[in-house]
Amino acid sequence: MKPASGDAKLVIRPFQTVDQKAVIDLWQACNLTRPWNNPQLDIARKLKVNPELLLVGTINGKIVATVMAGYEGHRGSVNYLGVHPDFRRKGYGKEMMQAVRDKLLAMGCPKINLNVRIGNNEALRFYEAIGFKPDEVVCLGKRLIDD
């Protein structure tokens, strides 16, 4: 995927089912998928709960960014923030986070939590640059369904 000349305007909109292949391709290009997370199932599950919090960013009609968020009434969460490697360092990740932040805030969400994989220092620097700070917590997880 080649970037547009100059910094083209990012258009952010809700995910549509016809976007699935392009979104999964983007997640793979961004190294966001893992063998234990089936991206098709992740999208199907998201569409059942707060589907309006799965956003895509497009340039000239091509999906170049995504973000998926959730809100259960206490805290918001962010997953699958990704910007295609050819379109990074143009502010698109920040725009995606601002869009999902605005949606969460409109829902009454007081705080966003997110996880960054150990060793992903680029992501840590990005999130810190937009105001996220480490919390004094340990993130624990347990799979309930094997994909």
Rosetta constraint file for C-alpha pairs under 8 A:
AtomPair CA 1 CA 86 HARMONIC 6.70 0.50
AtomPair CA 2 CA 86 HARMONIC 6.28 0.50
AtomPair CA 3 CA 86 HARMONIC 5.94 0.50
AtomPair CA 3 CA 87 HARMONIC 5.96 0.50
AtomPair CA 4 CA 8 HARMONIC 6.21 0.50
AtomPair CA 4 CA 59 HARMONIC 7.89 0.50
AtomPair CA 7 CA 90 HARMONIC 6.69 0.50
AtomPair CA 8 CA 59 HARMONIC 6.59 0.50
AtomPair CA 9 CA 59 HARMONIC 6.51 0.50
AtomPair CA 10 CA 57 HARMONIC 5.91 0.50
AtomPair CA 10 CA 58 HARMONIC 5.59 0.50
AtomPair CA 10 CA 59 HARMONIC 5.36 0.50
AtomPair CA 10 CA 92 HARMONIC 6.85 0.50
AtomPair CA 11 CA 57 HARMONIC 5.39 0.50
AtomPair CA 11 CA 58 HARMONIC 5.09 0.50
AtomPair CA 11 CA 59 HARMONIC 6.38 0.50
AtomPair CA 12 CA 55 HARMONIC 6.68 0.50
AtomPair CA 12 CA 56 HARMONIC 5.68 0.50
AtomPair CA 12 CA 57 HARMONIC 4.35 0.50
AtomPair CA 12 CA 58 HARMONIC 6.38 0.50
AtomPair CA 12 CA 96 HARMONIC 7.29 0.50
AtomPair CA 12 CA 99 HARMONIC 7.67 0.50
AtomPair CA 13 CA 55 HARMONIC 5.63 0.50
AtomPair CA 13 CA 56 HARMONIC 5.61 0.50
AtomPair CA 13 CA 57 HARMONIC 6.50 0.50
AtomPair CA 14 CA 52 HARMONIC 6.01 0.50
AtomPair CA 14 CA 53 HARMONIC 7.33 0.50
AtomPair CA 14 CA 54 HARMONIC 6.03 0.50
AtomPair CA 14 CA 55 HARMONIC 4.50 0.50
AtomPair CA 14 CA 56 HARMONIC 6.10 0.50
AtomPair CA 15 CA 19 HARMONIC 6.51 0.50
AtomPair CA 15 CA 51 HARMONIC 7.88 0.50
AtomPair CA 15 CA 52 HARMONIC 7.66 0.50
AtomPair CA 15 CA 54 HARMONIC 5.65 0.50
AtomPair CA 15 CA 55 HARMONIC 5.18 0.50
AtomPair CA 15 CA 56 HARMONIC 5.72 0.50
AtomPair CA 16 CA 20 HARMONIC 7.50 0.50
AtomPair CA 19 CA 23 HARMONIC 5.97 0.50
AtomPair CA 19 CA 63 HARMONIC 7.99 0.50
AtomPair CA 20 CA 24 HARMONIC 6.16 0.50
AtomPair CA 20 CA 40 HARMONIC 7.69 0.50
AtomPair CA 20 CA 43 HARMONIC 7.76 0.50
AtomPair CA 21 CA 25 HARMONIC 6.05 0.50
AtomPair CA 22 CA 26 HARMONIC 6.11 0.50
AtomPair CA 22 CA 63 HARMONIC 6.57 0.50
AtomPair CA 23 CA 27 HARMONIC 6.17 0.50
AtomPair CA 23 CA 56 HARMONIC 7.89 0.50
AtomPair CA 23 CA 63 HARMONIC 7.02 0.50
AtomPair CA 23 CA 66 HARMONIC 7.21 0.50
AtomPair CA 24 CA 28 HARMONIC 6.18 0.50
AtomPair CA 24 CA 39 HARMONIC 6.51 0.50
AtomPair CA 24 CA 40 HARMONIC 7.70 0.50
AtomPair CA 25 CA 29 HARMONIC 6.19 0.50
AtomPair CA 26 CA 30 HARMONIC 6.14 0.50
AtomPair CA 26 CA 63 HARMONIC 7.75 0.50
AtomPair CA 26 CA 64 HARMONIC 6.98 0.50
AtomPair CA 26 CA 65 HARMONIC 7.40 0.50
AtomPair CA 26 CA 82 HARMONIC 7.41 0.50
AtomPair CA 26 CA 83 HARMONIC 7.64 0.50
AtomPair CA 26 CA 84 HARMONIC 6.18 0.50
AtomPair CA 27 CA 31 HARMONIC 6.14 0.50
AtomPair CA 27 CA 32 HARMONIC 5.07 0.50
AtomPair CA 27 CA 33 HARMONIC 6.11 0.50
AtomPair CA 27 CA 80 HARMONIC 7.21 0.50
AtomPair CA 27 CA 82 HARMONIC 6.59 0.50
AtomPair CA 28 CA 32 HARMONIC 5.91 0.50
AtomPair CA 28 CA 33 HARMONIC 5.78 0.50
AtomPair CA 29 CA 84 HARMONIC 6.57 0.50
AtomPair CA 29 CA 85 HARMONIC 7.30 0.50
AtomPair CA 30 CA 82 HARMONIC 6.10 0.50
AtomPair CA 30 CA 83 HARMONIC 6.92 0.50
AtomPair CA 30 CA 84 HARMONIC 6.15 0.50
AtomPair CA 30 CA 85 HARMONIC 6.71 0.50
AtomPair CA 32 CA 80 HARMONIC 6.59 0.50
AtomPair CA 32 CA 82 HARMONIC 7.59 0.50
AtomPair CA 33 CA 37 HARMONIC 6.64 0.50
AtomPair CA 33 CA 38 HARMONIC 7.74 0.50
AtomPair CA 33 CA 39 HARMONIC 6.86 0.50
AtomPair CA 34 CA 38 HARMONIC 7.59 0.50
AtomPair CA 36 CA 146 HARMONIC 7.03 0.50
AtomPair CA 36 CA 147 HARMONIC 5.95 0.50
AtomPair CA 37 CA 41 HARMONIC 7.86 0.50
AtomPair CA 37 CA 42 HARMONIC 7.13 0.50
AtomPair CA 37 CA 147 HARMONIC 6.09 0.50
AtomPair CA 38 CA 42 HARMONIC 6.16 0.50
AtomPair CA 38 CA 147 HARMONIC 5.79 0.50
AtomPair CA 39 CA 43 HARMONIC 6.19 0.50
AtomPair CA 40 CA 44 HARMONIC 6.22 0.50
AtomPair CA 41 CA 45 HARMONIC 5.94 0.50
AtomPair CA 41 CA 147 HARMONIC 7.88 0.50
AtomPair CA 42 CA 46 HARMONIC 6.12 0.50
AtomPair CA 43 CA 47 HARMONIC 6.19 0.50
AtomPair CA 44 CA 48 HARMONIC 6.80 0.50
AtomPair CA 45 CA 49 HARMONIC 6.88 0.50
AtomPair CA 46 CA 50 HARMONIC 6.72 0.50
AtomPair CA 46 CA 51 HARMONIC 5.75 0.50
AtomPair CA 46 CA 54 HARMONIC 7.39 0.50
AtomPair CA 47 CA 51 HARMONIC 4.43 0.50
AtomPair CA 49 CA 70 HARMONIC 7.81 0.50
AtomPair CA 50 CA 54 HARMONIC 7.84 0.50
AtomPair CA 50 CA 70 HARMONIC 6.53 0.50
AtomPair CA 50 CA 71 HARMONIC 7.58 0.50
AtomPair CA 53 CA 67 HARMONIC 7.84 0.50
AtomPair CA 53 CA 68 HARMONIC 5.77 0.50
AtomPair CA 53 CA 69 HARMONIC 5.17 0.50
AtomPair CA 53 CA 70 HARMONIC 6.54 0.50
AtomPair CA 53 CA 100 HARMONIC 6.69 0.50
AtomPair CA 53 CA 103 HARMONIC 7.33 0.50
AtomPair CA 54 CA 66 HARMONIC 7.45 0.50
AtomPair CA 54 CA 67 HARMONIC 5.96 0.50
AtomPair CA 54 CA 68 HARMONIC 4.38 0.50
AtomPair CA 54 CA 69 HARMONIC 6.36 0.50
AtomPair CA 55 CA 66 HARMONIC 5.60 0.50
AtomPair CA 55 CA 67 HARMONIC 5.41 0.50
AtomPair CA 55 CA 68 HARMONIC 6.35 0.50
AtomPair CA 55 CA 96 HARMONIC 7.80 0.50
AtomPair CA 55 CA 100 HARMONIC 7.61 0.50
AtomPair CA 56 CA 63 HARMONIC 6.43 0.50
AtomPair CA 56 CA 64 HARMONIC 7.61 0.50
AtomPair CA 56 CA 65 HARMONIC 5.63 0.50
AtomPair CA 56 CA 66 HARMONIC 4.39 0.50
AtomPair CA 56 CA 67 HARMONIC 6.64 0.50
AtomPair CA 57 CA 63 HARMONIC 5.71 0.50
AtomPair CA 57 CA 64 HARMONIC 5.82 0.50
AtomPair CA 57 CA 65 HARMONIC 4.65 0.50
AtomPair CA 57 CA 66 HARMONIC 5.93 0.50
AtomPair CA 57 CA 92 HARMONIC 8.00 0.50
AtomPair CA 57 CA 96 HARMONIC 7.13 0.50
AtomPair CA 58 CA 62 HARMONIC 5.03 0.50
AtomPair CA 58 CA 63 HARMONIC 4.35 0.50
AtomPair CA 58 CA 64 HARMONIC 5.52 0.50
AtomPair CA 58 CA 65 HARMONIC 6.81 0.50
AtomPair CA 59 CA 63 HARMONIC 6.66 0.50
AtomPair CA 59 CA 64 HARMONIC 6.79 0.50
AtomPair CA 64 CA 83 HARMONIC 5.75 0.50
AtomPair CA 64 CA 84 HARMONIC 5.25 0.50
AtomPair CA 64 CA 87 HARMONIC 7.04 0.50
AtomPair CA 65 CA 81 HARMONIC 7.34 0.50
AtomPair CA 65 CA 82 HARMONIC 5.36 0.50
AtomPair CA 65 CA 83 HARMONIC 4.28 0.50
AtomPair CA 65 CA 84 HARMONIC 6.24 0.50
AtomPair CA 65 CA 92 HARMONIC 7.36 0.50
AtomPair CA 65 CA 93 HARMONIC 7.31 0.50
AtomPair CA 65 CA 96 HARMONIC 7.48 0.50
AtomPair CA 66 CA 80 HARMONIC 6.61 0.50
AtomPair CA 66 CA 81 HARMONIC 5.44 0.50
AtomPair CA 66 CA 82 HARMONIC 5.34 0.50
AtomPair CA 66 CA 83 HARMONIC 6.75 0.50
AtomPair CA 66 CA 96 HARMONIC 7.08 0.50
AtomPair CA 67 CA 78 HARMONIC 7.14 0.50
AtomPair CA 67 CA 79 HARMONIC 6.37 0.50
AtomPair CA 67 CA 80 HARMONIC 5.20 0.50
AtomPair CA 67 CA 81 HARMONIC 4.16 0.50
AtomPair CA 67 CA 82 HARMONIC 6.57 0.50
AtomPair CA 67 CA 96 HARMONIC 6.49 0.50
AtomPair CA 67 CA 97 HARMONIC 7.32 0.50
AtomPair CA 67 CA 100 HARMONIC 7.40 0.50
AtomPair CA 68 CA 78 HARMONIC 5.80 0.50
AtomPair CA 68 CA 79 HARMONIC 5.09 0.50
AtomPair CA 68 CA 80 HARMONIC 5.56 0.50
AtomPair CA 68 CA 81 HARMONIC 6.67 0.50
AtomPair CA 68 CA 100 HARMONIC 7.98 0.50
AtomPair CA 69 CA 76 HARMONIC 6.88 0.50
AtomPair CA 69 CA 77 HARMONIC 5.35 0.50
AtomPair CA 69 CA 78 HARMONIC 4.34 0.50
AtomPair CA 69 CA 79 HARMONIC 5.98 0.50
AtomPair CA 69 CA 100 HARMONIC 6.98 0.50
AtomPair CA 70 CA 76 HARMONIC 5.45 0.50
AtomPair CA 70 CA 77 HARMONIC 5.14 0.50
AtomPair CA 70 CA 78 HARMONIC 6.60 0.50
AtomPair CA 71 CA 75 HARMONIC 5.95 0.50
AtomPair CA 71 CA 76 HARMONIC 4.37 0.50
AtomPair CA 71 CA 77 HARMONIC 6.47 0.50
AtomPair CA 71 CA 104 HARMONIC 7.19 0.50
AtomPair CA 71 CA 109 HARMONIC 7.03 0.50
AtomPair CA 72 CA 76 HARMONIC 6.93 0.50
AtomPair CA 73 CA 108 HARMONIC 7.91 0.50
AtomPair CA 73 CA 109 HARMONIC 6.83 0.50
AtomPair CA 74 CA 109 HARMONIC 6.81 0.50
AtomPair CA 74 CA 110 HARMONIC 7.31 0.50
AtomPair CA 74 CA 111 HARMONIC 7.94 0.50
AtomPair CA 75 CA 109 HARMONIC 6.13 0.50
AtomPair CA 75 CA 110 HARMONIC 6.50 0.50
AtomPair CA 75 CA 111 HARMONIC 5.38 0.50
AtomPair CA 75 CA 112 HARMONIC 5.87 0.50
AtomPair CA 75 CA 113 HARMONIC 6.85 0.50
AtomPair CA 76 CA 104 HARMONIC 6.89 0.50
AtomPair CA 76 CA 109 HARMONIC 6.17 0.50
AtomPair CA 76 CA 110 HARMONIC 7.71 0.50
AtomPair CA 76 CA 111 HARMONIC 5.99 0.50
AtomPair CA 76 CA 112 HARMONIC 4.44 0.50
AtomPair CA 76 CA 113 HARMONIC 6.02 0.50
AtomPair CA 77 CA 112 HARMONIC 5.34 0.50
AtomPair CA 77 CA 113 HARMONIC 4.85 0.50
AtomPair CA 77 CA 114 HARMONIC 5.48 0.50
AtomPair CA 78 CA 112 HARMONIC 7.14 0.50
AtomPair CA 78 CA 113 HARMONIC 6.71 0.50
AtomPair CA 78 CA 114 HARMONIC 5.27 0.50
AtomPair CA 78 CA 115 HARMONIC 7.88 0.50
AtomPair CA 79 CA 114 HARMONIC 6.95 0.50
AtomPair CA 79 CA 115 HARMONIC 7.78 0.50
AtomPair CA 81 CA 93 HARMONIC 7.28 0.50
AtomPair CA 81 CA 96 HARMONIC 7.71 0.50
AtomPair CA 81 CA 97 HARMONIC 7.83 0.50
AtomPair CA 82 CA 93 HARMONIC 7.03 0.50
AtomPair CA 83 CA 87 HARMONIC 6.42 0.50
AtomPair CA 83 CA 88 HARMONIC 6.09 0.50
AtomPair CA 83 CA 92 HARMONIC 7.03 0.50
AtomPair CA 83 CA 93 HARMONIC 6.17 0.50
AtomPair CA 84 CA 88 HARMONIC 6.57 0.50
AtomPair CA 87 CA 92 HARMONIC 7.74 0.50
AtomPair CA 88 CA 92 HARMONIC 7.06 0.50
AtomPair CA 88 CA 93 HARMONIC 7.65 0.50
AtomPair CA 91 CA 95 HARMONIC 6.26 0.50
AtomPair CA 92 CA 96 HARMONIC 6.18 0.50
AtomPair CA 93 CA 97 HARMONIC 6.24 0.50
AtomPair CA 94 CA 98 HARMONIC 6.10 0.50
AtomPair CA 94 CA 130 HARMONIC 7.16 0.50
AtomPair CA 95 CA 99 HARMONIC 6.15 0.50
AtomPair CA 96 CA 100 HARMONIC 6.33 0.50
AtomPair CA 97 CA 101 HARMONIC 5.87 0.50
AtomPair CA 98 CA 102 HARMONIC 6.07 0.50
AtomPair CA 99 CA 103 HARMONIC 6.44 0.50
AtomPair CA 100 CA 104 HARMONIC 6.16 0.50
AtomPair CA 101 CA 105 HARMONIC 6.00 0.50
AtomPair CA 102 CA 106 HARMONIC 6.12 0.50
AtomPair CA 103 CA 107 HARMONIC 6.49 0.50
AtomPair CA 104 CA 108 HARMONIC 6.60 0.50
AtomPair CA 104 CA 109 HARMONIC 5.31 0.50
AtomPair CA 105 CA 109 HARMONIC 5.02 0.50
AtomPair CA 105 CA 110 HARMONIC 6.94 0.50
AtomPair CA 115 CA 139 HARMONIC 7.88 0.50
AtomPair CA 116 CA 120 HARMONIC 6.68 0.50
AtomPair CA 116 CA 123 HARMONIC 6.91 0.50
AtomPair CA 116 CA 124 HARMONIC 6.80 0.50
AtomPair CA 120 CA 124 HARMONIC 6.49 0.50
AtomPair CA 121 CA 125 HARMONIC 6.12 0.50
AtomPair CA 122 CA 126 HARMONIC 6.26 0.50
AtomPair CA 123 CA 127 HARMONIC 6.20 0.50
AtomPair CA 124 CA 128 HARMONIC 6.09 0.50
AtomPair CA 125 CA 129 HARMONIC 6.04 0.50
AtomPair CA 126 CA 130 HARMONIC 6.59 0.50
AtomPair CA 127 CA 131 HARMONIC 6.48 0.50
AtomPair CA 127 CA 132 HARMONIC 5.33 0.50
AtomPair CA 127 CA 133 HARMONIC 7.77 0.50
AtomPair CA 128 CA 132 HARMONIC 4.74 0.50
AtomPair CA 128 CA 133 HARMONIC 5.91 0.50
